[in-house]
């Protein structure tokens, strides 16, 4: 989740994506990806019993730095359309 345009914490105003990618370290973070920009909730346990079920999202583990690059590449691609 990314919050923008908020005065929630004044000391965090300079925390843009570049700042965070430099300071978050190389730890792995869970990110959910969707091919169609829709994120629907489903229960893993219940879905296991459905043979035809195709999960609408997939879970991946990436660094925050890679997450920022992914966001920036998506923004660039959407602005070129």
C-alpha positions as CSV (number, residue, x, y, z in Angstrom):
1,X,0.0,0.0,0.0
2,X,1.3,3.4,-0.9
3,X,-0.2,6.5,0.7
4,X,0.0,9.9,-1.1
5,X,-1.1,13.4,-0.4
6,X,-1.5,12.9,3.4
7,X,-0.3,14.8,6.4
8,X,-0.4,11.6,8.5
9,X,3.3,12.0,9.6
10,X,5.0,15.2,8.8
11,X,8.5,13.8,9.2
12,X,7.8,11.3,6.4
13,X,7.0,13.9,3.7
14,X,10.3,13.2,2.0
15,X,9.6,9.5,1.8
16,X,9.1,9.1,-1.9
17,X,9.7,5.8,-3.8
18,X,13.4,6.7,-4.5
19,X,14.0,7.5,-0.8
20,X,12.3,4.3,0.4
21,X,14.1,2.1,-2.1
22,X,17.4,3.4,-0.8
23,X,16.5,2.8,2.8
24,X,14.4,-0.3,2.9
25,X,17.3,-2.7,2.5
26,X,17.4,-5.9,0.5
27,X,14.8,-7.8,2.4
28,X,12.1,-9.7,0.6
29,X,8.5,-8.4,0.6
30,X,5.3,-10.2,-0.5
31,X,3.6,-8.6,-3.4
32,X,0.3,-9.7,-5.1
33,X,0.2,-9.4,-8.9
34,X,-2.8,-9.4,-11.1
35,X,-2.8,-9.6,-14.9
36,X,-6.0,-7.4,-15.2
37,X,-5.5,-4.8,-12.4
38,X,-8.2,-6.4,-10.3
39,X,-7.4,-7.8,-6.9
40,X,-10.2,-10.2,-5.7
41,X,-10.0,-11.9,-2.4
42,X,-10.3,-15.7,-2.2
43,X,-9.6,-18.3,0.4
44,X,-6.7,-20.5,-0.4
45,X,-8.1,-23.3,1.7
46,X,-11.5,-23.3,0.0
47,X,-10.1,-22.9,-3.5
48,X,-8.0,-26.0,-3.1
49,X,-11.1,-28.1,-3.3
50,X,-12.2,-26.5,-6.6
51,X,-10.6,-28.3,-9.6
52,X,-11.3,-25.6,-12.1
53,X,-10.4,-22.6,-10.0
54,X,-7.8,-20.2,-11.4
55,X,-6.5,-17.7,-8.8
56,X,-7.1,-14.1,-9.9
57,X,-3.8,-13.0,-8.4
58,X,-0.4,-14.6,-7.7
59,X,1.9,-14.0,-4.8
60,X,5.6,-13.1,-5.4
61,X,8.5,-12.2,-3.2
62,X,10.6,-9.3,-4.4
63,X,12.8,-6.6,-2.9
64,X,11.4,-3.1,-2.4
65,X,13.9,-1.8,-5.0
66,X,12.5,-4.3,-7.6
67,X,9.0,-3.3,-6.6
68,X,9.8,0.4,-7.3
69,X,11.2,-0.6,-10.7
70,X,8.1,-2.5,-11.4
71,X,5.9,0.4,-10.5
72,X,7.9,2.9,-12.6
73,X,7.9,0.6,-15.6
74,X,4.1,0.2,-15.4
75,X,3.7,4.0,-15.0
76,X,5.9,4.5,-18.1
77,X,4.0,1.9,-20.1
78,X,0.6,3.4,-19.2
79,X,1.7,6.9,-20.0
80,X,2.8,5.8,-23.5
81,X,-0.6,4.5,-24.4
